[in-house]
Amino acid sequence: MTPAPRFPRSLRRPKPITPQAGQESVWDYPRPPRVEQRPERIVVKLGGEVIVDTTDAVRVLETSHPPVYYLPMDAFATGVLVSVGGTSFCEFKGEAHYFDVVAGGVVAARAAWTYPEPTRGFEALGTRVALYPSQMDSCEIGGEHVSTQAGDFYGGWITSQIVGPFKGGPGTSGW
């Protein structure tokens, strides 16, 4: 009998953490991703200033990723989002455009993005902006401070309600 092939550790699906009551596992999120309206209050600070405070958020849920929150563009303080060149492409959402986030004398380079012409199923993102929480002073969901997703590619928002393990850190690119 021939033994089963062994895949490099980075290509093996990790063992999901079992969620407790009131928690969600990112391994139960769908692929392709789903957009979901959220009512919690979202507060983001940069440079010691509140740059957005809203209860009108949506989040994108995708297998192995912490949720990414998209906030209404018009909820941001005037002058905070400064459009910059360059784009990237998501196989699900389409072409992303980037912003520097500027407040209180701090410039967080390319720390926000939007999909101005999202693909079908992601239309709710067309007037919204996502942020890398790692580049902000703080991000809160319902008063809870967000932890940041490892790595510099994804912008997931991690709270006590979300369990992984999470894609993004070293050795997870093959998941």
Secondary structure, DSSP 4 states (H G I P E B T S, - for coil): -PPPPPPPGGGSPPPPPPP-TT-EEGGGS-SS-EEEEE-S-EEEEETTEEEEEES-EEEEEETTEEEEEEEEGGGBPTT-EEEEEEEEEETTTEEEEEEEEEETTEEEEEEEEE-SSPPTT-GGGTTEEEE-GGGSSEEEETTEEPEEPSSSS---EE-TTEE---TTSTT-TT-
